[in-house]
Amino acid sequence: MTNKELLYVEDALGHETFMKACSKQTAGALKDPNLSNYVFELEKKHSELYNKFLNLL
């Protein structure tokens, strides 16, 4: 893996970590159960994406 590719993966990991944290916080704060469940699913999706990027290393 080139240095540029490594920097891209590291950047993507940071973005996915941020999105996961935002999704978790938002899902906990929402009162509407349907919307909260949807955002919780987004958190799971960002966790999956994080793991996929991590496996590239």
C-alpha positions as CSV (number, residue, x, y, z in Angstrom):
1,M,0.0,0.0,0.0
2,T,1.4,3.4,-1.0
3,N,1.8,6.2,1.5
4,K,-1.1,8.1,-0.2
5,E,-3.4,5.1,0.1
6,L,-2.5,4.7,3.7
7,L,-3.3,8.4,4.4
8,Y,-6.7,7.9,2.6
9,V,-7.5,4.8,4.8
10,E,-6.5,6.7,8.0
11,D,-8.7,9.6,7.0
12,A,-11.6,7.3,6.2
13,L,-11.3,5.6,9.6
14,G,-11.4,9.0,11.3
15,H,-14.6,9.9,9.4
16,E,-16.3,6.7,10.2
17,T,-15.4,7.0,13.9
18,F,-16.9,10.5,13.9
19,M,-20.1,9.4,12.1
20,K,-20.5,6.4,14.4
21,A,-20.2,8.7,17.5
22,C,-22.7,11.2,16.0
23,S,-25.2,8.5,15.1
24,K,-25.0,6.9,18.6
25,Q,-25.5,10.3,20.3
26,T,-28.3,11.3,18.0
27,A,-30.1,7.9,18.3
28,G,-30.1,8.2,22.1
29,A,-31.4,11.8,22.0
30,L,-34.3,11.2,19.6
31,K,-37.8,10.7,21.1
32,D,-39.4,9.2,18.0
33,P,-38.7,5.4,18.2
34,N,-38.9,4.9,14.4
35,L,-36.4,7.6,13.8
36,S,-34.2,6.5,16.6
37,N,-34.1,2.9,15.2
38,Y,-33.2,4.3,11.8
39,V,-30.3,6.3,13.2
40,F,-29.2,3.3,15.2
41,E,-29.1,1.3,12.0
42,L,-26.9,4.0,10.5
43,E,-24.5,3.6,13.5
44,K,-24.3,-0.1,12.7
45,K,-23.6,0.7,9.1
46,H,-20.7,3.1,10.0
47,S,-19.3,0.4,12.3
48,E,-19.3,-2.1,9.4
49,L,-17.6,0.5,7.1
50,Y,-15.0,1.2,9.8
51,N,-14.2,-2.5,10.1
52,K,-13.9,-2.8,6.3
53,F,-11.4,0.1,6.2
54,L,-9.5,-1.4,9.1
55,N,-9.2,-4.7,7.4
56,L,-7.4,-2.9,4.5
57,L,-4.5,-2.4,6.8
